[in-house]
Amino acid sequence: MADAGGLSLLLLGADQSGKSTLVDSLVQGAAAANSGADSEPASNKHTSILKGLREHLGKGKEDFDKSSTSIRSSTCCFNIVDASGHKLFVQDLLLGGASADVALLVIDAVHGCFERGIARSGLTKDHASLAFDLGIKKLVIAVSKMDDDSVRFSEQRFQDICEVTSKHLERVGYTIQRVPFVPVSGLQGHNVVGKKEEMSWYTGPTLLETLDHVGKAPVMCLSRRPVRLPIQEVHSIRTRDAVGTVITGCVETGTLRLHQSISVAPGDRSATVMNMEVGGEVVDQVPPGKFATLSLGDKLSSTDIKSGEVISDATEDAARDCVSFTALLSALSHPAPIRPAMKINVNCHNADVPCVLEEFLLRMDPATGKTLEASPSQLDFGDAALVRLKPLEPLCIEAFNEYKVLGQFALRGAYGVTLAIGIIKEVLKRRPPPAQITEE
């Protein structure tokens, strides 16, 4: 079983595509399979999961019961995040979907509904495009409502939908051989957890089995990425047996090892990991997702390092100072419009740094991500835009599609009010210092 924290599963798809019924069936079926009981169709036991999820995203309820929104397969636990299919799609995606490990795109198989969704201005097409642009590379397609009278579990209808959708996904950038398509009926539970005779022509895995298979990859990939550890706290330890600087933080990517040579950014300072602890136990290495305490010896003092800086491997893609960055922004409720040249605080990982909004590149439709206006003069509530920001103090951040936690941020105004949320698309980094040449 996956770690209790689990993987994040982002739900995509237009309204009325069958997401609610399908997710109810998936949650109930997975729970029944784990307990050994027979699952009931979603129509007999509706749990209104997505309604609660949307309230959580819209109101920011920190006490929301996440245990009711999880799916457990044989080896993974998925925490569901819903990006509703309406005009606030971009905002929902940035709030909850930016950290998604896997995306589940629900496509309505009903005649006319699929065609509208995949058309030039269709939400199904736009959701897939924007999800890839935001860095969500693991995608599963559920072709829903296969039991509808206009479909009648037709294999030909399923194949036609797969063919048309695959062409769009390839144009977007997905490797289609890695995107599984599963025909399902959420209402009757066909192919969700178990198989039924009505679609005997489909010989592939169920939706739950497909998610289980795809869900394993993102966790493995994190350990193969270069090390990134945003520093949370810094302490100076002086005892009879040890003298030096101790830091705490969560390893977001890569594997941190004992005696590893590390770099601290911003500032290009270096140190060596002298000792490591996880949960009070001494360890030789720390995998991604673990909160660790590191001793760096006395090469760097506690005054040389501060919260919000980032530790990385000094020999593999070392983190660098940010000169400026481009981000996809979604404006939240605030008393006045957001305008270029405004000075505003950026909260990213453990860093809190003042920045200036240098330029608004374009404004987009919040529901589809399509460009509406070049160089807008301001952003109002609900607007989505591509903007460029410049830090006014040293800052280390990363592009979201490379390092998710270091690529998500919030813009804070006076008294800590959140004015906007965003993900970082591109970072202009300061060049590394020239290598020192030693004379023999």
C-alpha positions as a printed Julia matrix, in Angstrom:
440×3 Matrix{Float64}:
   0.0    0.0     0.0
   1.13   3.48   -0.74
   2.17   5.86    1.91
  -0.67   7.36    3.92
  -0.16  10.68    2.2
  -0.82   8.97   -1.12
  -0.76  10.34   -4.64
  -2.83  13.25   -5.88
  -5.41  12.35   -8.54
  -6.75  15.32  -10.51
 -10.19  14.92  -12.09
 -10.69  16.62  -15.43
 -13.7   16.82  -17.7
 -16.6   19.06  -18.59
 -19.7   19.38  -16.42
 -22.25  16.62  -17.05
 -19.55  14.29  -18.35
 -20.31  11.77  -15.61
 -17.47  12.62  -13.22
 -19.54  12.58  -10.03
 -21.18   9.24  -10.7
 -17.93   7.68  -11.88
 -15.95   8.83   -8.86
 -18.66   7.66   -6.46
 -18.56   4.25   -8.13
 -14.76   4.19   -8.04
 -14.52   5.12   -4.36
 -17.22   2.67   -3.28
 -15.93  -0.13   -5.49
 -12.35   0.26   -4.32
 -13.46   0.31   -0.68
 -15.58  -2.8    -1.2
 -12.74  -4.6    -2.99
 -10.35  -3.87   -0.13
 -12.88  -5.1     2.43
 -13.95  -8.11    0.4
 -17.57  -6.94    0.17
 -19.7   -6.59   -2.94
 -19.78  -3.06   -4.33
 -23.08  -1.29   -4.93
 -23.81   0.77   -8.06
 -23.31   4.49   -7.55
 -27.0    5.08   -8.32
 -27.96   3.14   -5.17
 -25.48   4.8    -2.83
 -24.55   8.33   -3.9
 -21.9    9.98   -1.74
 -21.71  13.48   -3.31
 -17.93  13.43   -3.15
 -17.27  16.07   -5.78
 -19.69  18.52   -4.18
 -17.61  18.47   -1.02
 -14.4   18.76   -3.0
 -15.63  21.87   -4.8
 -16.65  23.47   -1.51
 -13.16  22.73   -0.19
 -11.45  24.3    -3.21
 -13.76  27.31   -3.34
 -13.78  28.17    0.36
 -10.39  26.87    1.43
 -11.71  24.78    4.32
  -8.7   23.39    6.1
 -10.84  21.0     8.14
 -12.2   19.18    5.1
 -12.26  15.41    5.63
  -9.81  14.14    3.04
 -10.29  10.53    4.15
 -13.67  10.54    2.36
 -12.02  11.49   -0.93
  -9.38   8.8    -1.26
  -9.2    5.74   -3.49
  -7.1    2.77   -2.46
  -5.93   0.31   -5.08
  -3.8   -2.75   -4.42
  -0.58  -0.73   -4.17
  -1.52   3.0    -4.25
  -3.67   5.49   -2.38
  -5.07   8.37   -4.45
  -6.31  11.62   -2.91
  -8.91  13.11   -5.24
  -8.7   16.71   -6.41
 -11.53  18.0    -8.61
 -11.03  20.72  -11.23
 -14.64  21.58  -12.03
 -15.63  22.01  -15.65
 -16.82  25.61  -15.4
 -15.36  29.09  -15.77
 -13.1   28.79  -12.69
 -11.27  25.78  -14.1
  -7.89  27.52  -14.16
  -8.26  28.71  -10.58
  -9.31  25.27   -9.36
  -6.43  23.68  -11.23
  -3.89  26.02   -9.68
  -5.39  25.62   -6.2
  -5.65  21.85   -6.12
  -4.26  20.37   -9.29
  -0.82  21.91   -9.44
   0.57  19.14   -7.23
  -1.23  16.32   -9.08
   0.67  13.12   -9.76
  -1.94  11.67  -12.11
  -4.83  13.2   -14.07
  -8.06  11.36  -14.9
  -9.88  12.91  -17.86
 -13.53  11.84  -18.08
 -14.94  11.96  -21.62
 -18.69  11.74  -22.3
 -19.35   9.02  -24.91
 -22.94  10.16  -25.6
 -23.46  11.12  -29.26
 -23.21  14.89  -29.59
 -21.66  15.38  -26.16
 -18.27  13.99  -27.14
 -18.29  15.96  -30.38
 -18.98  19.23  -28.54
 -16.27  18.54  -25.98
 -13.57  17.77  -28.53
 -14.5   20.62  -30.91
 -12.24  23.64  -31.33
 -13.82  25.46  -28.37
 -14.74  22.33  -26.43
 -13.85  21.97  -22.76
 -12.62  18.38  -23.07
 -10.03  19.47  -25.61
  -9.02  22.56  -23.66
  -8.74  20.73  -20.34
  -6.33  18.21  -21.83
  -4.25  20.97  -23.43
  -4.0   23.1   -20.31
  -3.26  20.1   -18.09
  -0.25  19.19  -20.22
   0.88  22.82  -20.32
   0.77  22.87  -16.52
   3.08  19.87  -16.33
   0.66  17.01  -15.62
   2.21  14.28  -17.74
   0.52  11.16  -16.31
  -2.93  10.94  -17.9
  -5.69   8.31  -17.9
  -8.78   8.61  -20.13
 -12.12   7.25  -18.89
 -14.71   7.11  -21.66
 -17.9    7.34  -19.59
 -21.61   6.69  -20.14
 -20.99   3.63  -22.31
 -24.4    2.39  -21.1
 -26.29   5.34  -22.66
 -29.01   4.47  -25.18
 -27.1    6.31  -27.91
 -23.97   4.24  -27.26
 -25.17   0.81  -26.05
 -21.67  -0.36  -25.11
 -20.54   0.02  -28.74
 -16.95  -1.01  -29.39
 -16.94   1.08  -32.58
 -18.02   4.2   -30.69
 -15.24   3.65  -28.16
 -12.64   3.18  -30.91
 -13.81   6.32  -32.72
 -13.48   8.37  -29.53
 -10.01   6.95  -28.88
  -8.85   7.79  -32.4
 -10.08  11.4   -32.4
  -8.89  12.1   -28.85
  -5.48  10.53  -29.48
  -4.8   12.88  -32.39
  -5.42  15.89  -30.16
  -3.33  14.5   -27.3
  -0.41  13.93  -29.65
  -0.64  17.51  -30.93
  -0.63  18.74  -27.33
   2.51  16.77  -26.47
   1.38  13.56  -24.79
   3.0   10.28  -25.83
  -0.16   8.47  -26.84
   1.29   5.0   -26.24
   1.48   5.95  -22.56
  -2.1    7.24  -22.28
  -4.55   4.39  -21.5
  -8.22   4.59  -22.55
 -10.81   2.7   -20.47
 -14.51   2.38  -21.43
 -16.67   2.68  -18.3
 -20.19   3.13  -16.97
 -20.13   4.88  -13.63
 -23.88   4.42  -13.18
 -23.72   0.62  -13.46
 -20.11   0.18  -12.37
 -18.95  -1.47  -15.62
 -15.15  -1.61  -15.91
 -14.7    0.7   -12.92
 -13.53  -1.93  -10.45
 -14.94  -5.12  -11.96
 -15.78  -6.21  -15.51
 -19.24  -6.98  -16.89
 -20.48  -8.96  -19.89
 -21.83  -5.91  -21.72
 -18.28  -4.91  -22.76
 -16.7   -8.34  -23.18
 -14.92  -7.0   -26.27
 -12.7   -4.9   -23.96
  -9.88  -7.08  -22.65
  -7.79  -4.41  -20.91
  -7.58  -3.6   -17.19
 -10.36  -1.92  -15.21
 -10.16   1.77  -14.36
  -8.9    1.03  -10.84
  -6.24  -1.35  -12.17
  -5.18   1.25  -14.75
  -4.81   3.96  -12.12
  -2.83   1.55   -9.96
  -0.4    0.86  -12.8
   0.01   4.5   -13.87
   0.17   5.75  -10.29
   3.35   3.89   -9.48
   5.52   5.88  -11.89
   5.41   9.43  -10.39
   6.73   8.34   -6.99
   9.62   6.49   -8.6
  10.47   9.49  -10.77
  10.92  11.81   -7.77
  13.91   9.83   -6.5
  15.62  10.1    -9.89
  15.34  13.88   -9.99
  18.2   16.08   -8.71
  18.01  16.95   -5.01
  15.84  19.84   -3.86
  15.27  20.55   -0.15
  13.69  23.91    0.79
  15.05  24.9     4.21
  12.41  25.29    6.9
  14.45  26.01   10.03
  18.12  26.71   10.87
  19.79  26.12   14.24
  23.29  26.39   15.67
  24.26  23.39   17.81
  27.19  23.59   20.17
  27.8   20.63   22.49
  30.82  18.81   23.82
  30.6   16.31   20.93
  29.36  18.46   18.05
  29.66  22.0    16.75
  27.88  23.2    13.67
  24.79  24.24   11.78
  21.66  22.1    11.77
  18.8   22.58    9.31
  15.38  20.97    8.88
  13.25  20.55    5.79
  11.48  18.11    3.5
  13.36  16.43    0.64
  11.06  17.19   -2.29
  13.05  15.43   -5.02
  16.16  13.31   -5.28
  17.82  11.27   -2.55
  20.01  13.07   -0.03
  23.0   11.03    1.15
  25.48  11.15    3.99
  28.71  13.04    3.16
  27.09  14.45    0.02
  28.46  17.74   -1.28
  25.6   20.23   -1.37
  24.96  23.75   -2.61
  22.81  26.36   -0.87
  20.94  28.84   -3.08
  20.57  31.68   -3.49
  24.2   32.59   -3.01
  26.14  29.56   -4.36
  27.46  28.45   -0.97
  28.67  24.91   -0.43
  28.78  22.45    2.47
  28.86  18.74    3.25
  26.17  16.64    4.91
  27.84  15.44    8.1
  24.87  13.75    9.75
  21.19  13.05    8.97
  18.17  12.09   11.03
  14.59  11.17   10.09
  12.11  10.92   12.93
  14.91  10.97   15.49
  16.77   8.06   13.89
  20.2    8.41   12.27
  20.11   7.46    8.58
  22.53   7.24    5.65
  20.1    8.58    3.05
  16.77  10.42    2.84
  14.33   9.69   -0.01
  11.83  12.24   -1.4
   8.85  13.04    0.79
  10.73  12.63    4.08
  11.25  15.43    6.6
  14.9   15.42    7.68
  17.3   17.09   10.1
  20.76  17.69    8.65
  24.04  18.62   10.3
  26.34  20.63    8.02
  29.33  20.98   10.33
  30.87  24.38   10.93
  31.72  25.47    7.38
  28.49  27.49    7.22
  27.16  29.2    10.33
  23.49  29.62   11.21
  23.79  33.26   10.15
  24.9   32.22    6.66
  21.72  30.22    5.99
  18.05  31.07    6.46
  14.6   29.62    5.98
  13.41  29.72    2.38
  16.77  28.91    0.84
  17.21  25.67   -1.09
  19.68  22.81   -0.76
  20.67  20.88   -3.87
  23.37  18.51   -5.05
  26.46  20.59   -5.83
  27.36  18.3    -8.75
  23.96  17.73  -10.43
  21.77  20.6   -11.62
  22.58  22.77   -8.6
  19.89  25.31   -7.72
  20.59  28.94   -8.74
  19.39  32.44   -7.95
  16.34  33.64   -9.84
  16.73  36.78  -11.96
  13.1   36.83  -13.16
  10.35  34.33  -13.87
   7.26  33.86  -16.03
   4.14  32.44  -14.39
   0.55  31.49  -15.07
  -1.5   33.54  -12.62
  -5.11  33.32  -11.43
  -6.44  36.43   -9.68
  -8.52  35.94   -6.54
 -10.9   38.32   -4.8
  -9.23  41.59   -3.78
 -10.24  45.23   -3.27
  -8.46  46.62   -6.33
  -7.2   45.31   -9.7
  -3.69  43.87   -9.99
  -1.58  46.1   -12.23
   1.91  45.99  -13.75
   4.73  47.55  -11.69
   3.03  46.6    -8.4
   5.35  45.46   -5.62
   3.99  42.36   -3.98
   5.15  39.46   -1.81
   5.66  36.03   -3.34
   5.23  33.02   -1.04
   6.88  29.99   -2.66
   7.84  26.84   -0.7
   9.36  28.28    2.51
  10.4   31.58    0.93
   8.64  34.93    1.33
  10.22  37.52   -0.98
   9.02  40.89   -2.35
   8.75  40.99   -6.14
   7.63  43.44   -8.78
   5.11  42.57  -11.49
   7.22  43.58  -14.45
   4.87  42.76  -17.31
   1.48  41.23  -18.12
   2.1   39.17  -21.25
  -1.44  38.03  -21.99
  -4.86  37.45  -20.42
  -6.61  34.11  -20.9
 -10.07  32.62  -20.68
 -10.24  31.04  -17.17
 -12.39  28.2   -18.5
 -10.22  27.16  -21.45
  -6.81  28.83  -21.22
  -7.23  30.5   -24.6
  -5.66  33.93  -25.17
  -8.14  36.81  -24.88
  -5.88  39.87  -24.78
  -2.2   40.69  -25.24
  -0.5   42.97  -22.7
  -3.57  43.59  -20.48
  -3.51  46.71  -18.31
  -4.9   45.0   -15.2
  -6.23  41.74  -13.74
  -9.58  41.48  -11.99
 -11.13  38.71   -9.9
 -11.23  35.42  -11.84
  -8.81  36.54  -14.57
  -6.05  34.18  -15.68
  -2.89  35.61  -17.19
   0.7   34.95  -18.13
   2.93  37.44  -16.3
   6.6   38.17  -15.67
   7.89  38.93  -12.16
  11.27  40.08  -10.83
  12.43  39.33   -7.27
  13.61  42.35   -5.28
  15.59  40.11   -2.92
  17.54  36.86   -3.53
  15.18  34.01   -4.34
  15.52  30.37   -5.45
  12.56  28.88   -7.31
  12.07  26.43  -10.17
   9.75  25.8   -13.11
   6.7   23.85  -12.03
   7.12  21.07  -14.59
  10.61  20.4   -13.22
  10.09  20.76   -9.45
   6.44  21.09   -8.47
   6.75  22.31   -4.89
   9.29  24.95   -5.91
   7.08  26.03   -8.82
   3.84  26.94   -7.0
   3.31  30.28   -5.29
   0.85  32.81   -3.92
   0.88  36.58   -4.25
   0.23  38.24   -0.89
  -0.94  41.79   -0.41
  -1.31  43.94    2.71
  -2.16  42.11    5.95
  -1.4   38.76    4.34
  -4.35  38.8     1.93
  -3.89  36.36   -0.96
  -4.36  38.28   -4.2
  -3.51  35.53   -6.67
  -2.11  32.05   -7.02
   0.14  30.76   -9.75
   2.57  28.25  -11.14
   5.97  29.08  -12.57
   6.38  28.38  -16.26
   9.98  29.5   -16.83
  12.83  30.82  -14.69
  15.7   33.01  -15.83
  18.53  31.99  -13.53
  21.74  33.73  -12.63
  24.7   32.12  -14.29
  26.84  29.88  -12.08
  30.17  31.34  -10.93
  33.12  30.51  -13.19
  35.06  27.42  -12.27
  38.24  28.1   -10.35
  41.43  26.95  -12.04
  44.16  25.79   -9.72
  47.76  26.25  -10.76
  50.09  23.3   -10.44
